[in-house]
Each structure stands twice: as C-alpha cells, then as structure tokens.
Amino acid sequence: MSNRRAFVRYSATAAGALAASALVTDRSLAQATPIPACEPEDPYAKLPPAPSFTITSTDFSDGEEMSEAMRGDGNGQNRSPQLSWEGFPPETKSFAVTMFDADAPTPSGFWHWVVINIPASATELPAGAGGEDGASLPSPAMQMPNDTRAKSYRGAAPPSGTHRYFIAVHALDVETLDVDPESTPAFVSFNMLSHTLARAVVVAMASAAS
C-alpha cells in the first residue's frame, strides 16, 4: 500500500471516530444537562431598589385574574381599574401610574397605560379614570401615549397564553414630570427613575381569549 493510500484511509477512519465521539458526547450532554425553563422576569427587578408601599384594587387581587371590564378584547370594556394606595413617603410630591405587559411578544413588552402628575393629595383613581377624556383624573394629572400612541388606557388582549400586567404607582419627588406630552412610555419611565421615592406594584393576570 502506498503512503498516500494509507494516509487517506487513516484520515477517514480518524474522522469517523471523531464524529462518533462527538455524537456520543452531544447525547451525553443532552441527557446529563437538561435546559432549565426560563423564569418569568420582573421588569422592575432591573431597576435600582426602591421602598414599597400598599396598592389595592377592587378589580383584581395581586397575582389573580383581572376583571373582564379591564380587558380590551372579547366582552371587555377597555376600562382602567380602580386603584387605591397608602403608606407612601411623606415627602412625596406627585404620583405616576403605569400598566405594563411584561409577556407581550416584543423585546420591550407593551405599555397599556401611563399617567403622570397625579397630585400628592390623591390616594385613589376610580375605575374608568383612563378614558380618552381623562375627566376622572385629579388635576393636573395627564395621560401619556401608551404603546398604541393613544393617551388613554388600553385593555389587556393577550394573543396567546397567560400574561402578567404590572400595575405600578410611583411616588415621585417632583410635582410635575418635565417631559414632552408626546413622550413614549419608555422615555417617561427613564425620567421617572431619578425622581422615584418609592414604588408600589401589583400584578393582574389575563389569558388569551378562547
């Protein structure tokens, strides 16, 4: 046998052995190291920690299904929830309220509602305060564009599965937040961060309509 033939035969044999070894290794790793399921992410866990206070609603309990009225699909009424809060820092000068779908099929979630400049004397928003006219909001509160660019509340309408809607009341150290009225929710959130004294968060759940 020539040296060339011997080399080719050796190379083919070695390549086959390496491929078989890699296959066994891959199978062994797949069996020995199962891929863990991803834990649901808390969007506020990314932010610097802030003191908390109490927020409640007559439309849902924390971690439970939201009322049908809060939904924007099916028989929903596209109605913002009733919210009450207490225990916030005494130096609070205003509040902001937001509702964020952390499980929306986008890299940045979906903002359903943003209200700023709620006076420090307010400790409640009635159900339906997020209507287009904002008539039930305490002056000088104003609604900012949500992710549909509407200055109002947008009800939950998850396309599939069960989604978590983080509803937060932010206690701020300024009476008015200095942002353009057309600012995006992300820009508003960025500007709130340096003024946040405390933050109360509850989660309302909603599943895709069957």
C-alpha positions in Angstrom: 0.0 0.0 0.0 1.3 3.4 -0.9 1.9 6.0 1.8 -0.8 8.2 0.2 -3.5 5.5 0.4 -2.6 4.7 3.9 -2.8 8.3 4.9 -6.3 8.7 3.2 -7.6 5.6 4.9 -6.2 6.7 8.3 -7.7 10.2 7.8 -11.2 8.7 7.0 -11.0 6.4 10.0 -9.9 9.1 12.3 -12.7 11.5 11.1 -15.3 8.8 11.6 -14.1 8.1 15.1 -14.2 11.8 15.9 -17.7 12.2 14.6 -18.9 9.2 16.6 -17.2 10.6 19.7 -18.8 14.0 19.2 -22.2 12.3 18.7 -21.8 10.3 21.9 -20.6 13.5 23.8 -23.6 15.5 22.5 -26.0 12.8 23.5 -24.4 12.5 26.9 -24.5 16.3 27.5 -28.2 16.4 26.3 -29.1 13.7 28.8 -26.9 15.0 31.7 -27.7 18.7 31.3 -31.4 19.4 30.7 -32.1 23.0 29.6 -33.9 24.7 32.5 -37.1 26.6 31.8 -36.8 30.4 31.8 -38.2 32.1 34.9 -40.7 34.8 34.3 -38.9 38.2 34.5 -39.9 41.0 36.9 -39.2 44.2 34.8 -38.7 46.2 38.0 -36.0 43.9 39.2 -33.7 45.5 36.7 -34.0 48.9 38.4 -32.3 50.2 41.5 -34.3 49.1 44.5 -36.9 51.5 45.9 -39.1 51.3 49.1 -42.5 49.9 48.6 -46.0 50.8 49.9 -49.5 49.4 49.6 -51.7 49.4 46.5 -55.0 47.6 46.2 -57.8 47.3 43.6 -61.5 46.3 43.6 -61.0 44.9 40.1 -58.4 42.2 41.0 -56.2 40.8 43.7 -52.4 40.8 43.3 -51.4 37.8 41.2 -55.0 36.9 40.3 -57.1 37.2 37.1 -58.2 40.8 36.2 -61.8 41.7 35.9 -63.4 41.3 32.5 -64.0 45.0 32.4 -60.3 45.7 32.3 -59.8 43.7 29.1 -59.8 45.2 25.6 -61.0 42.0 23.8 -64.0 39.7 23.8 -66.6 41.1 26.3 -64.1 43.5 27.8 -65.0 47.2 28.4 -61.5 48.6 28.0 -61.9 50.2 31.4 -59.0 51.1 33.6 -59.0 49.6 37.1 -59.9 51.2 40.4 -56.7 51.7 42.4 -56.1 52.9 46.0 -52.7 53.4 47.7 -51.3 54.2 51.1 -48.1 54.2 53.1 -46.1 56.2 50.7 -43.2 58.5 51.8 -44.5 61.8 53.4 -42.2 63.8 51.1 -44.0 62.6 48.0 -44.9 65.5 45.7 -46.7 63.6 43.0 -47.6 60.1 41.7 -47.5 58.3 38.3 -49.4 55.2 37.4 -48.4 52.7 34.8 -49.5 49.4 33.4 -47.1 47.2 31.6 -47.4 43.8 29.9 -44.1 42.0 30.6 -45.1 39.0 28.5 -46.1 40.7 25.3 -44.4 39.1 22.2 -41.9 42.0 21.7 -38.4 42.6 23.1 -39.7 45.6 25.1 -43.1 44.4 26.4 -46.1 46.6 25.9 -47.2 49.7 27.8 -51.0 49.9 28.3 -51.3 53.0 30.5 -49.2 55.9 31.7 -50.5 58.7 33.9 -48.2 61.4 35.4 -48.5 64.5 37.6 -51.1 63.0 39.9 -51.1 65.3 43.0 -49.7 64.0 46.3 -53.1 64.6 47.9 -54.6 61.8 45.7 -54.7 58.3 47.1 -57.1 56.7 44.6 -58.1 56.5 41.0 -61.7 55.5 40.3 -62.5 52.8 37.8 -62.6 54.2 34.3 -60.2 57.1 35.0 -58.2 56.1 32.0 -60.9 57.1 29.5 -59.9 59.2 26.5 -61.1 62.5 28.1 -59.4 61.8 31.4 -62.3 63.6 33.1 -62.0 61.4 36.3 -58.3 62.2 36.8 -57.4 64.7 39.6 -55.9 67.9 38.2 -53.2 68.4 36.9 -52.8 64.7 36.1 -52.3 63.8 32.4 -52.3 60.7 30.4 -49.3 60.0 28.2 -49.3 58.0 25.0 -49.4 54.2 25.5 -47.8 51.8 23.0 -50.7 52.3 20.6 -49.9 56.0 20.9 -53.4 56.7 22.4 -53.5 58.9 25.5 -55.7 56.6 27.4 -56.0 53.2 29.0 -55.7 50.2 26.7 -57.2 47.0 27.9 -55.5 43.6 28.1 -55.7 41.4 25.0 -53.0 38.7 25.2 -52.6 37.0 21.8 -51.7 33.6 23.4 -51.0 32.1 26.8 -51.3 34.0 30.1 -49.8 37.4 30.5 -48.7 39.4 33.6 -49.7 43.0 33.8 -47.6 45.0 36.2 -49.6 47.9 37.6 -47.4 50.4 39.5 -47.9 53.5 41.5 -44.7 55.6 41.5 -44.2 58.1 44.4 -42.1 61.0 43.0 -40.1 63.9 44.5 -41.4 66.4 41.9 -44.9 67.9 41.5 -44.7 67.7 37.7 -42.5 65.5 35.5 -40.8 67.6 32.9 -41.4 65.5 29.7 -42.9 66.3 26.3 -46.6 65.4 26.2 -45.9 63.1 23.3 -43.1 61.2 25.0 -43.0 57.4 24.8 -43.7 55.3 27.9 -40.0 54.2 27.9 -38.9 57.8 27.9 -41.3 58.7 30.7 -40.1 55.7 32.8 -36.4 56.7 32.2 -37.2 60.3 33.5 -39.1 59.0 36.5 -36.3 56.8 37.7 -34.2 59.6 39.2 -37.3 61.1 40.9 -38.6 57.8 42.4 -39.0 57.8 46.2 -41.0 54.6 46.4 -42.9 52.2 44.1 -45.9 50.0 44.7 -46.5 47.2 42.3 -49.3 44.6 41.8 -49.8 42.1 39.1 -53.0 41.4 37.3 -53.3 38.3 35.1 -55.1 37.7 31.8 -55.2 34.7 29.5 -55.8 34.7 25.8 -59.5 34.6 24.8 -60.6 31.2 23.7 
